Amino acid sequence: MPTVSSAKKENTTASTTEPT
């Protein structure tokens, strides 16, 4: 399920960049 992995990776990056 590469789609789930990609979405999870994107979410982590966005979440880390948003709070910063």
C-alpha positions as CSV (number, residue, x, y, z in Angstrom):
1,M,0.0,0.0,0.0
2,P,2.4,2.7,-1.2
3,T,-0.5,5.2,-1.2
4,V,-0.9,5.0,2.5
5,S,2.8,5.3,3.1
6,S,3.0,8.4,0.8
7,A,0.0,10.0,2.5
8,K,1.5,9.3,5.9
9,K,4.9,10.7,4.9
10,E,3.3,13.8,3.5
11,N,1.2,14.3,6.6
12,T,4.2,14.0,8.9
13,T,6.1,16.6,6.8
14,A,3.2,19.0,6.7
15,S,2.5,18.6,10.4
16,T,6.1,19.2,11.3
17,T,6.3,22.3,9.0
18,E,2.9,23.7,10.0
19,P,3.6,24.0,13.8
20,T,7.0,25.4,13.1
